[in-house]
Amino acid sequence: DTAVKGLNEKQIDALDALSFAGFRANQLAELSPEAVAGIKPEQFANLRNEALSGLKAEQISAITPETFTALEKQQLERLAANALAGLTAEQLTVISTNTIEGINQKQLQSLSKEALEGLTANQFLALDKSALGGLTSANFSGLQPEILSAMTEVDLDRLDPSDVAENFSNFVTNLNEVSISPEKVAKLLPDGWNIDSTGELEAPVGAKLTFAALRE
């Protein structure tokens, strides 16, 4: 383990991809973020699932986005939630939809608002619905308009009013008015807001209003 701790980025880069199958979680945890930055996709793909549990947030942040294209569902499931707090938008956006299915509620909760800005609509649709309970008031606003538009009533049932309260007008403006009923929106209304049966919103005095961008 001491020898592993001394590896640098160039030495990691030079290691045979198959040798990464021998890394244990405690050994991976000893690598510096600078060394982890040298891991290539083919090397990462050979890391055993249990070894991934050794990664920490600062190491996750150092991994190149290209390397995350090799992340598999079973590997993602073994990453500690507090480690995923280091994930960036550039890394998240390249993770395959098959892999993103493996993210759980606690892991999603740990993702920053900035990281969630990289989530695509296809990735969102691939998420296990049970994971959506991990969205919080701290990271929900990172979701892009196309994701809000893709939300279904089942998705809304997983949300808490506090998740959307900070910028409620942006949230509700981007919902799909065809597939979302006013009744579902009503359950998420912040204090002072009202909605009638036609979907007409009434905002409280002084509310922060956001209008949808014009679409071609």
C-alpha positions in Angstrom: 0.0 0.0 0.0 2.9 2.3 0.7 4.3 1.7 -2.7 0.9 2.5 -4.3 0.7 5.7 -2.4 3.9 6.9 -4.1 2.7 6.4 -7.7 2.4 9.5 -9.8 0.3 10.4 -12.8 2.9 9.3 -15.4 3.5 6.0 -13.6 -0.2 5.3 -13.4 -0.5 6.1 -17.1 2.2 3.6 -17.9 0.6 0.7 -16.0 -0.9 -2.2 -18.1 -4.7 -2.0 -18.1 -5.0 -5.6 -16.9 -3.0 -4.8 -13.8 -5.8 -2.5 -12.5 -7.8 -5.6 -11.8 -5.5 -6.2 -8.9 -6.2 -2.9 -7.1 -8.0 -3.1 -3.8 -10.2 -0.4 -2.3 -7.7 0.5 0.3 -4.9 0.8 -2.3 -7.1 3.0 -4.6 -7.8 5.2 -1.6 -4.1 5.9 -1.2 -3.6 7.3 -4.6 -3.2 11.1 -4.8 -5.7 13.0 -7.0 -2.8 13.8 -9.3 -2.1 10.1 -9.8 -5.8 9.3 -10.3 -5.9 11.8 -13.1 -3.6 9.5 -15.1 -6.1 6.6 -15.2 -7.3 5.9 -18.8 -10.7 4.5 -19.8 -9.3 1.0 -20.5 -7.6 0.9 -17.1 -10.7 2.2 -15.3 -12.8 -0.5 -17.0 -10.6 -3.2 -15.3 -11.1 -1.9 -11.8 -13.1 -4.4 -9.7 -16.5 -3.1 -8.5 -15.4 -3.4 -4.8 -12.3 -1.4 -5.5 -14.3 1.6 -6.5 -15.6 2.0 -3.0 -12.2 3.3 -2.0 -12.4 6.4 -4.2 -12.9 9.8 -2.4 -14.5 13.0 -3.7 -11.2 14.8 -4.4 -10.0 11.8 -6.5 -13.3 11.6 -8.4 -12.9 15.3 -9.3 -9.5 14.6 -10.8 -10.6 11.8 -13.1 -10.8 12.9 -16.8 -14.3 13.0 -18.3 -13.1 10.6 -21.0 -12.3 8.0 -18.4 -15.9 8.2 -17.1 -17.1 6.9 -20.4 -15.9 3.5 -19.2 -17.8 3.5 -15.9 -20.2 0.6 -15.7 -23.5 0.3 -13.7 -22.0 -2.2 -11.2 -19.1 0.1 -10.6 -21.3 3.2 -10.1 -23.3 1.2 -7.5 -20.1 0.7 -5.5 -19.1 4.4 -5.4 -19.7 6.0 -2.0 -22.2 8.8 -2.0 -19.8 11.2 -0.4 -17.3 10.4 -3.2 -19.8 11.3 -5.9 -20.0 14.8 -4.3 -16.8 15.4 -6.3 -18.4 14.6 -9.7 -18.4 17.4 -12.2 -20.9 18.3 -15.0 -18.4 17.3 -17.6 -18.0 13.9 -16.1 -21.7 13.3 -15.5 -22.8 14.1 -19.0 -20.6 11.3 -20.6 -21.8 8.5 -18.3 -23.9 6.1 -20.4 -27.7 5.8 -19.8 -27.2 2.1 -19.0 -24.8 3.0 -16.2 -26.8 5.9 -14.8 -29.6 3.5 -14.1 -27.5 2.3 -11.1 -27.4 5.6 -9.2 -29.4 5.5 -6.0 -31.2 8.1 -4.0 -28.3 8.8 -1.6 -25.8 9.1 -4.4 -28.1 11.5 -6.3 -28.5 13.6 -3.2 -24.8 14.0 -2.9 -24.4 15.5 -6.4 -23.9 19.2 -6.5 -26.2 21.6 -8.4 -23.2 22.3 -10.7 -22.8 18.6 -11.5 -26.5 18.1 -12.2 -26.2 20.8 -14.9 -24.5 18.1 -17.0 -27.4 15.6 -16.7 -29.1 15.0 -20.1 -32.7 14.3 -20.7 -31.9 10.7 -21.8 -30.0 10.1 -18.6 -32.8 11.5 -16.5 -35.3 9.2 -18.2 -33.0 6.2 -17.5 -32.8 7.0 -13.7 -34.6 4.6 -11.4 -37.7 6.5 -10.1 -36.8 5.7 -6.5 -33.6 7.7 -6.9 -35.5 10.9 -7.6 -36.2 11.3 -3.9 -32.5 12.3 -3.7 -33.2 15.6 -5.4 -32.9 18.4 -2.9 -33.4 22.2 -2.7 -29.6 22.4 -3.0 -29.2 20.6 -6.3 -32.6 20.6 -8.0 -32.1 23.9 -9.8 -29.2 22.4 -11.7 -31.6 20.4 -13.8 -31.8 21.7 -17.4 -35.2 22.9 -19.0 -35.3 19.9 -21.3 -35.3 17.6 -18.2 -38.1 19.5 -16.5 -40.0 19.2 -19.8 -39.5 15.4 -19.8 -40.8 15.0 -16.3 -43.9 12.9 -15.8 -46.5 12.9 -13.1 -44.8 9.9 -11.6 -41.6 12.0 -11.4 -43.5 14.8 -9.7 -44.8 12.4 -7.1 -41.2 11.8 -6.0 -40.5 15.4 -5.4 -40.8 17.5 -2.2 -42.2 21.0 -2.3 -38.9 22.3 -0.8 -37.0 21.0 -3.8 -38.7 23.3 -6.3 -39.5 26.3 -4.0 -36.4 28.3 -4.8 -37.2 28.9 -8.4 -40.7 27.6 -8.7 -41.7 29.7 -11.7 -38.8 28.3 -13.8 -39.8 24.8 -12.8 -43.5 25.1 -13.6 -42.9 27.0 -16.8 -40.8 24.2 -18.3 -43.2 21.4 -17.3 -45.0 19.7 -20.1 -48.5 21.1 -19.9 -50.0 18.3 -21.9 -48.8 15.5 -19.6 -48.9 17.3 -16.2 -52.2 18.1 -14.5 -52.7 21.2 -12.4 -53.5 18.8 -9.5 -50.0 17.4 -9.5 -48.5 20.9 -9.6 -50.7 22.0 -6.8 -49.1 19.5 -4.4 -45.7 21.3 -5.0 -46.9 24.9 -4.6 -44.7 27.0 -2.4 -46.5 29.2 0.2 -48.4 32.1 -1.4 -48.8 30.5 -4.8 -52.1 29.3 -6.2 -53.2 27.3 -9.3 -56.7 26.9 -10.7 -58.2 23.9 -12.5 -57.1 25.3 -15.9 -53.5 25.5 -14.8 -53.5 29.3 -14.4 -50.9 30.3 -11.8 -51.2 33.1 -9.4 -47.9 34.2 -7.9 -47.5 36.1 -4.6 -46.5 39.7 -4.6 -42.7 40.1 -5.1 -42.2 36.5 -6.4 -39.2 35.8 -8.5 -40.6 35.1 -12.0 -38.8 33.3 -14.8 -40.1 32.9 -18.3 -39.3 30.1 -20.6 -36.9 30.7 -23.4 -38.3 31.0 -26.9 -38.0 27.8 -28.9 -37.5 27.6 -32.6 
